Amino acid sequence: MGVVKGPQVFPRSEYLRRLAAVKAKMAECDIAAVVITDNAHITYLTGSVAHSYDTRGVVILASREEPVFILRWMDVAAAVQETFMGRDSIIGYSEELMGDPDKNGYDAVIDFLLDQGLGQSGLGFEFCNLTVDSAEKFKGRLPQARIVDFSNVVTRIRALKSDFEIAVMREAAAISDAGVLRAAEVMRPGMREADAIAEIVGTLARGANGKPGTWIATPYLCATSRIGNPHTTWSEDTLRKGSQVNLEIAGVRHDYYAPICRTYILGKPSDRLLRIHEAQLAGLEAGLNLIRAGAVSGEVAKVIHNTTEKHGFKKRSRAGYSIGINWMEKTTSLKLGDSTVLEPNMTFHLHLGSWVEEDFGYVLSESIRVTESGVEVITKAPRQLFILG
């Protein structure tokens, strides 16, 4: 008995819209097919959210409405359930390609291209996502094809979200807010960091407004001696009176992330902590006041940096980055010198985190959407320094 298709997050028309944008770029490059290997792009173009770590590829043919998903045979059932495509668009390759130093799933992708008579056609590949060996495999087994680097093309298309995507990101943001508030409820002196993160992660899984989290993004809980760096997780230590906690989490819905950062202090905050909170809050609000369609990302960053410096703290890191599927899209950064013109439905993690010294830092951020007239802040937890007993 075959597996049945599960509920679809987006309508078929949404995926066909995305594919049409890719095919338009293919036409510009005069290529007959493109091989998509970036996992986020596979999710974007098919609806697949299964976190498989085996070699797989999606082939988009200019002549075919649906893409063809080629993946390990045991993952076919998940692809049938999750994606918008028909069963004949999903091909499972043999276990013989697993664990072989000379062959892998990309050989199945190449076999498909050859079977389609495309061995001498223009073909696009996402080389930035391939190992050197895999890139050479495509070139070596397709010697007569005209190879085109299609790296980052889909990433740029993804930068402009549809209203369907924005709705899912709002759901993810509500989960982020719930995690922030749960942290404020449970963190107290004497509590193990591991127990605090368990409560937070439990909330991220349970979700908000009847919408559960569908994945757990790595939560960053940097406490006390680790508040001078942004990317460590919880330790075996116990929270104490006077402990500071810098928390960065993201609610996830169908692989769409909405990150948020907040800072907590267990006890009375120092004057320095209060001052950096005011500086970063002012910088964040200055950025929000400037962001709108037509604004330039580098100019937004400049205003943020100037504002925090006027308050006595120099922000050394960028002020934000594009978000959507997965934590970060590698397109636009809100950083000095970036000339990207903001457009409606671009989404960003506006990040005012600042790591001043090796043993001192502070975090405050929001997930946002650019609109024609300004900005929508989709995370809505109180924009405060949380002072806990």
C-alpha positions as CSV (number, residue, x, y, z in Angstrom):
1,M,0.0,0.0,0.0
2,G,1.5,3.3,-1.1
3,V,2.0,6.3,1.2
4,V,-0.5,9.1,0.9
5,K,0.3,12.8,0.4
6,G,0.2,14.8,3.6
7,P,-1.2,18.3,4.2
8,Q,0.5,20.9,2.1
9,V,1.8,24.1,3.7
10,F,1.5,26.1,0.5
11,P,-0.8,25.7,-2.5
12,R,0.6,24.2,-5.7
13,S,0.3,27.6,-7.4
14,E,2.9,29.0,-4.9
15,Y,5.5,26.4,-5.9
16,L,4.8,26.9,-9.6
17,R,5.3,30.7,-9.0
18,R,8.7,30.0,-7.5
19,L,9.7,27.6,-10.3
20,A,8.6,30.1,-12.9
21,A,11.1,32.6,-11.4
22,V,13.9,30.0,-11.6
23,K,12.9,29.0,-15.1
24,A,13.1,32.7,-16.1
25,K,16.7,32.8,-14.9
26,M,17.4,29.5,-16.8
27,A,16.1,31.1,-20.0
28,E,18.5,34.1,-19.5
29,C,21.3,31.6,-19.2
30,D,20.1,29.5,-22.1
31,I,20.1,26.2,-20.1
32,A,17.8,23.2,-20.5
33,A,18.0,22.0,-16.9
34,V,19.4,23.1,-13.5
35,V,20.4,20.8,-10.6
36,I,19.5,22.1,-7.2
37,T,21.5,20.7,-4.3
38,D,21.2,23.3,-1.5
39,N,18.8,21.9,1.1
40,A,17.1,25.2,1.7
41,H,16.5,25.6,-2.0
42,I,15.1,22.0,-2.2
43,T,12.6,23.0,0.6
44,Y,11.7,26.2,-1.2
45,L,11.1,24.6,-4.6
46,T,9.4,21.3,-3.5
47,G,8.1,21.6,0.1
48,S,10.4,18.8,1.4
49,V,11.4,19.5,5.0
50,A,12.8,16.0,5.9
51,H,16.3,16.5,7.3
52,S,18.2,13.9,5.3
53,Y,21.9,14.1,5.1
54,D,22.3,11.8,2.1
55,T,23.2,13.2,-1.3
56,R,20.1,14.3,-3.2
57,G,19.2,16.7,-6.0
58,V,16.2,18.4,-7.6
59,V,16.4,18.7,-11.4
60,I,14.4,21.5,-12.9
61,L,13.7,21.0,-16.6
62,A,12.7,23.9,-18.8
63,S,10.3,21.6,-20.6
64,R,8.6,20.1,-17.5
65,E,6.1,21.7,-15.1
66,E,7.2,19.8,-12.0
67,P,10.8,19.3,-10.9
68,V,12.2,15.9,-10.5
69,F,13.4,15.0,-7.0
70,I,16.2,12.3,-6.9
71,L,17.1,11.0,-3.5
72,R,17.9,7.8,-1.5
73,W,15.2,5.2,-1.9
74,M,14.3,5.2,1.8
75,D,13.5,8.9,1.7
76,V,11.0,8.6,-1.1
77,A,8.0,8.1,1.2
78,A,8.8,11.4,3.0
79,A,9.1,13.2,-0.3
80,V,5.8,11.8,-1.5
81,Q,4.1,13.0,1.7
82,E,5.7,16.4,2.0
83,T,6.1,17.8,-1.5
84,F,3.5,19.2,-4.0
85,M,4.8,16.9,-6.8
86,G,3.3,13.8,-8.2
87,R,4.7,10.3,-7.5
88,D,6.3,10.1,-10.9
89,S,8.4,13.2,-10.1
90,I,10.2,11.5,-7.2
91,I,12.9,9.0,-8.0
92,G,14.7,6.8,-5.4
93,Y,18.3,5.7,-6.1
94,S,19.8,2.3,-5.1
95,E,21.5,1.6,-1.8
96,E,24.5,0.6,-3.9
97,L,25.4,4.3,-4.2
98,M,25.7,4.6,-0.4
99,G,29.1,4.4,1.3
100,D,31.0,4.1,-1.9
101,P,34.1,6.3,-2.2
102,D,33.7,6.7,-6.0
103,K,29.9,6.9,-6.4
104,N,27.0,8.7,-4.7
105,G,23.5,10.0,-5.4
106,Y,24.8,12.5,-7.8
107,D,25.6,9.7,-10.2
108,A,21.9,9.0,-10.2
109,V,21.2,12.6,-11.0
110,I,23.7,12.5,-13.9
111,D,22.2,9.2,-15.2
112,F,18.8,11.0,-15.2
113,L,20.2,13.9,-17.2
114,L,21.8,11.6,-19.7
115,D,18.5,9.6,-20.0
116,Q,16.7,12.8,-20.8
117,G,19.2,13.4,-23.7
118,L,20.8,16.4,-22.0
119,G,24.4,15.4,-22.2
120,Q,25.2,18.1,-24.8
121,S,22.9,20.8,-23.4
122,G,23.4,23.8,-21.3
123,L,23.1,22.7,-17.6
124,G,23.2,24.7,-14.4
125,F,24.7,23.6,-11.1
126,E,24.9,25.1,-7.6
127,F,28.7,24.7,-7.4
128,C,28.9,26.8,-4.1
129,N,27.1,23.9,-2.4
130,L,29.2,21.1,-3.9
131,T,32.4,19.5,-2.7
132,V,35.3,19.7,-5.2
133,D,34.8,15.9,-5.9
134,S,31.1,16.3,-6.6
135,A,31.7,19.3,-8.9
136,E,34.3,17.4,-10.8
137,K,32.0,14.4,-11.1
138,F,29.4,16.5,-12.9
139,K,32.0,18.0,-15.2
140,G,33.7,14.7,-15.8
141,R,30.6,12.6,-16.6
142,L,29.0,15.4,-18.7
143,P,32.0,16.4,-20.8
144,Q,30.0,17.7,-23.8
145,A,27.6,19.7,-21.7
146,R,27.9,23.5,-21.4
147,I,28.2,23.9,-17.7
148,V,26.8,27.1,-16.0
149,D,27.3,28.1,-12.4
150,F,23.8,28.6,-11.0
151,S,25.1,29.3,-7.5
152,N,23.0,31.7,-5.3
153,V,20.4,32.3,-8.0
154,V,17.6,30.7,-6.0
155,T,18.9,32.4,-2.8
156,R,18.3,35.8,-4.5
157,I,14.8,34.7,-5.6
158,R,14.0,33.6,-2.0
159,A,14.9,37.1,-0.7
160,L,11.4,38.4,-1.6
161,K,8.8,36.5,0.4
162,S,5.3,35.8,-0.8
163,D,2.3,36.6,1.5
164,F,2.1,32.8,2.2
165,E,5.6,32.8,3.5
166,I,5.1,35.9,5.6
167,A,2.1,34.2,7.3
168,V,4.2,31.2,8.2
169,M,7.0,33.4,9.5
170,R,4.5,35.2,11.7
171,E,3.6,31.8,13.2
172,A,7.3,31.1,13.8
173,A,7.7,34.6,15.4
174,A,4.9,33.9,17.9
175,I,6.8,30.8,18.9
176,S,10.0,32.8,19.4
177,D,8.1,35.2,21.6
178,A,6.8,32.4,23.7
179,G,10.3,31.1,24.2
180,V,11.5,34.5,25.4
181,L,8.7,34.8,27.9
182,R,9.2,31.2,29.1
183,A,12.8,32.0,29.8
184,A,11.8,34.9,31.9
185,E,9.4,32.8,33.9
186,V,11.7,29.9,34.8
187,M,15.3,31.3,35.1
188,R,16.2,31.8,38.7
189,P,19.4,31.5,40.8
190,G,20.1,27.8,41.6
191,M,18.7,26.5,38.3
192,R,21.0,24.5,36.0
193,E,21.5,26.1,32.6
194,A,20.5,22.7,31.1
195,D,17.1,22.8,32.9
196,A,16.5,26.4,31.7
197,I,17.2,25.4,28.1
198,A,14.9,22.4,28.5
199,E,12.0,24.7,29.4
200,I,12.8,27.0,26.5
201,V,13.2,24.2,24.0
202,G,10.0,22.6,25.2
203,T,8.1,25.8,24.5
204,L,9.7,26.1,21.0
205,A,8.4,22.5,20.3
206,R,4.9,23.1,21.8
207,G,4.6,26.3,19.8
208,A,2.1,29.1,20.2
209,N,-1.5,29.9,19.2
210,G,-2.2,26.3,18.4
211,K,0.7,26.1,16.0
212,P,3.5,23.8,17.1
213,G,7.1,24.2,16.3
214,T,8.2,21.9,13.5
215,W,11.9,21.9,14.2
216,I,14.3,23.0,16.9
217,A,16.9,25.6,15.8
218,T,20.0,25.5,18.0
219,P,19.3,27.8,21.0
220,Y,22.2,29.9,22.2
221,L,22.2,30.5,25.9
222,C,25.4,32.4,26.8
223,A,25.6,33.0,30.6
224,T,27.9,34.9,32.9
225,S,31.5,34.1,31.8
226,R,30.3,33.4,28.2
227,I,28.4,36.6,27.6
228,G,31.3,38.0,25.6
229,N,30.7,35.7,22.7
230,P,27.5,35.0,20.7
231,H,27.6,31.4,19.6
232,T,27.9,29.1,22.6
233,T,25.1,27.0,24.0
234,W,24.3,26.1,27.6
235,S,26.9,24.6,29.9
236,E,26.9,22.3,32.9
237,D,26.9,25.3,35.2
238,T,24.2,26.6,37.5
239,L,22.7,30.1,37.3
240,R,23.6,32.3,40.2
241,K,22.5,35.6,41.7
242,G,24.0,38.2,39.4
243,S,24.2,35.9,36.4
244,Q,23.6,37.5,33.0
245,V,22.0,35.4,30.3
246,N,22.2,36.4,26.6
247,L,19.6,34.3,24.8
248,E,19.2,33.8,21.0
249,I,16.5,31.5,19.8
250,A,14.3,31.0,16.8
251,G,10.8,29.6,16.5
252,V,10.5,27.4,13.4
253,R,7.4,26.6,11.2
254,H,8.0,24.4,8.2
255,D,11.7,25.3,8.1
256,Y,10.9,29.1,8.2
257,Y,12.8,30.7,11.1
258,A,12.1,33.9,13.1
259,P,15.1,34.6,15.3
260,I,15.0,36.8,18.4
261,C,17.5,37.9,21.1
262,R,16.9,39.1,24.6
263,T,19.1,39.7,27.6
264,Y,18.3,38.7,31.2
265,I,19.9,39.5,34.6
266,L,19.3,37.6,37.8
267,G,19.4,40.4,40.2
268,K,20.2,44.1,40.1
269,P,21.7,45.2,36.7
270,S,25.0,47.1,36.7
271,D,25.1,50.6,35.4
272,R,27.1,49.3,32.4
273,L,24.4,46.8,31.5
274,L,21.7,49.4,31.8
275,R,23.7,51.8,29.6
276,I,24.4,49.2,26.8
277,H,20.7,48.2,26.9
278,E,19.7,51.9,26.3
279,A,22.3,52.2,23.5
280,Q,21.3,49.1,21.7
281,L,17.6,49.8,22.1
282,A,18.2,53.3,20.6
283,G,20.1,51.8,17.7
284,L,17.4,49.3,17.0
285,E,14.6,51.9,17.1
286,A,16.7,54.2,14.8
287,G,17.0,51.3,12.3
288,L,13.3,50.5,12.5
289,N,12.5,54.2,11.8
290,L,14.6,54.2,8.6
291,I,13.7,50.8,7.2
292,R,11.2,50.8,4.3
293,A,11.1,49.9,0.6
294,G,13.6,52.0,-1.2
295,A,16.0,52.4,1.7
296,V,19.6,51.2,1.2
297,S,20.8,48.5,3.6
298,G,24.2,50.1,4.2
299,E,22.5,53.4,5.1
300,V,20.3,51.6,7.6
301,A,23.4,50.1,9.1
302,K,25.2,53.5,9.2
303,V,22.3,55.0,11.2
304,I,22.3,52.1,13.7
305,H,26.1,52.3,14.2
306,N,26.1,56.1,14.6
307,T,23.3,55.9,17.2
308,T,24.9,53.3,19.4
309,E,28.2,55.1,19.2
310,K,26.5,58.3,20.4
311,H,25.4,56.3,23.4
312,G,29.0,55.3,24.2
313,F,29.1,51.8,22.6
314,K,30.7,50.9,19.3
315,K,29.0,48.0,17.5
316,R,31.6,46.0,15.6
317,S,29.3,43.4,13.9
318,R,26.7,43.9,11.2
319,A,23.3,45.1,12.2
320,G,21.3,42.2,10.6
321,Y,20.8,39.8,7.7
322,S,18.2,38.2,5.5
323,I,16.2,35.4,7.0
324,G,13.6,32.9,5.8
325,I,14.2,29.2,5.3
326,N,16.9,28.2,7.8
327,W,18.4,30.8,10.1
328,M,20.2,32.9,7.5
329,E,19.9,33.6,3.8
330,K,23.2,34.5,2.2
331,T,22.0,37.5,0.4
332,T,21.7,40.9,2.0
333,S,23.4,42.1,5.2
334,L,22.5,45.3,7.0
335,K,26.1,46.3,7.1
336,L,28.2,49.3,6.3
337,G,28.8,49.6,2.5
338,D,26.0,47.2,1.4
339,S,24.2,48.8,-1.5
340,T,21.1,46.6,-1.6
341,V,17.9,48.5,-2.0
342,L,15.3,47.1,0.3
343,E,12.1,45.8,-1.3
344,P,8.7,44.9,0.2
345,N,8.5,41.5,1.8
346,M,12.2,41.2,2.4
347,T,12.7,39.8,5.9
348,F,15.6,40.4,8.2
349,H,16.9,39.6,11.6
350,L,17.6,43.1,12.9
351,H,20.4,42.2,15.4
352,L,21.7,44.8,17.8
353,G,23.9,42.3,19.7
354,S,27.2,43.8,20.7
355,W,30.2,42.0,22.1
356,V,32.2,44.7,23.7
357,E,34.9,42.7,25.4
358,E,35.8,39.0,25.7
359,D,33.8,38.8,28.9
360,F,31.0,41.3,28.2
361,G,28.2,41.5,25.7
362,Y,24.5,42.2,25.3
363,V,21.9,41.0,22.8
364,L,18.6,42.5,21.5
365,S,17.0,41.7,18.2
366,E,13.8,41.4,16.2
367,S,12.6,39.6,13.1
368,I,11.2,42.1,10.7
369,R,9.5,42.5,7.3
370,V,10.1,45.4,5.0
371,T,6.9,47.2,3.8
372,E,6.2,49.9,1.3
373,S,5.8,52.5,4.0
374,G,8.0,51.2,6.8
375,V,8.5,47.9,8.7
376,E,6.5,45.2,10.4
377,V,8.2,43.8,13.5
378,I,6.9,40.2,13.5
379,T,8.5,39.3,16.8
380,K,6.6,41.0,19.6
381,A,8.1,40.0,23.0
382,P,8.7,43.0,25.3
383,R,11.7,45.0,24.1
384,Q,13.4,45.1,27.5
385,L,16.2,44.0,29.6
386,F,14.6,41.3,31.7
387,I,15.4,41.8,35.4
388,L,14.6,38.6,37.2
389,G,14.6,37.8,40.9
